[in-house]
Amino acid sequence: DKCGKRFTHLELLGQHALQHVRQNKPHKCEHCPKQFCHPMDLRRHQYRHTGALPYLCAICRKGFTRRDHLQAHEQTHRNKRHKRAWGQSEEMEEEQQQQLRQRDLLVGCAKGQEGAILGEILV
């Protein structure tokens, strides 16, 4: 109900609604048709095209497109050190990591069935 226009077919309404959505997304990707409301969202999206990983883990050098994802990853290193300090063996730790990877794989498959991109969920 942005402009009050009415349509006899739902498909025509959908096409018209896209015009309103595009008007509110002035930041356009130069590599694909995607558009964004905020410049930071566009910059983050462009990392997909360039492969840039501006946030690197100082411990293992794994790269991330978002700082909050790097911070979550760095927490896993801190958790490993904490567990070792309390005497947990590396073998047990590796087994737990394998179980987490299996769980993530299952979550990825379930989300994939709902239409999410598996590549973003896995790893």
N, C-alpha and C positions, 0 to 999 in steps of 0.2 A: 504493500500500500504506500509506496513512496510517491507516486505521481497520480494515482487514481485511475489509470488506464485499465480497461477490461478486455479480456481475450476469450474467444470461443474455444480455444484449444490450449490445454495445459502446456504443450510444447512451445507454443508461441509466447506464453507468459514466461516460461523459463528463459527463452532467448532474450526477451525484453529485460528480464531481471538482471541478466549478465551486464547489460549496459550500465545499470546503476552500480553494480559491484565494481566494474572497471573505473567508473568515475571517482570512486573513493580510494583507488590504488594508483597513485601517480608515479610510483617508482617501478620502472619497467626493466626487466632483465634483457640485456643485449644478446644473450645466447639462446633464449627460448621465449615463449609467449607469456610466461608468468609475470604477474604484477603484484606489488606489495604496498601496504599502507605506510610502512615505516622504512626509512633508509637502512636501518640496521638489519631488518629482515631481508632486504634485498642483498646486502653485503654477505650475510650468512648463507643465503641461497647460492650466491655466485661461487662460494667455495666448492660447491658440487661440480661446477663446470671447470674450475681451475685446478682442483685437487689440493688447494692450499690448506695447510693445517697449522694455523698461527699459534696454537697453544700446545707446547711440547712439555711432556713429563721430564723433569730433571733427573729422574732415577732411571727410567727405561727408554726414554726418547720417543715414546708413543705420542702421536699427534692427534689433536682434536680441533674441531671447528668452533667449539664453544668453551668458554672459560669454566662454566659450571660443570661441564662434562669432564674437563681436566681435573677439577677439584674433587669430584666424586672418584675418579680414577686414583688420584694421589692418596685418597683415604684408604684405598685397598692396600697400598704399600705400608701405610702407618699401621693398619690392622695386622698385617703379616708380622711386622716387627714386634708388636705388642704380644701376639700369640707366641712368638719364639721366646720372648722374655719370660713367659710363664711356662716354658718347657714343652710346648706342643711341637711334635716332630715335623720336619719338612715333608715326610711321606704322607702324614695325616693331612697336612695343609694342602698338598697337591691333590689328594683324594677329594677333599672338600671343594677345591677349585673345579675339578672335573665334574662333580655333582652340580655345581652352579652352572657350568657351561651346558650340561645336559638340560637343566631346568630352563635356561634361557633359550635353548633350541626348541624346547616344547612350547614355550610361550611364543616364540617367533612363529612357529607353525600355526598355532591357534590364531594369532593376530593376522597372519598371512591369509587365513581362510576368510577373515573378515575384510580383507582388502588392503591391509597395511603392507608396506614394502619390507620384505624380509631382510634385505641388506642393512637396513637401519637398526634392526632389532638384534641381529646376531653379532657375535664377536665381543 
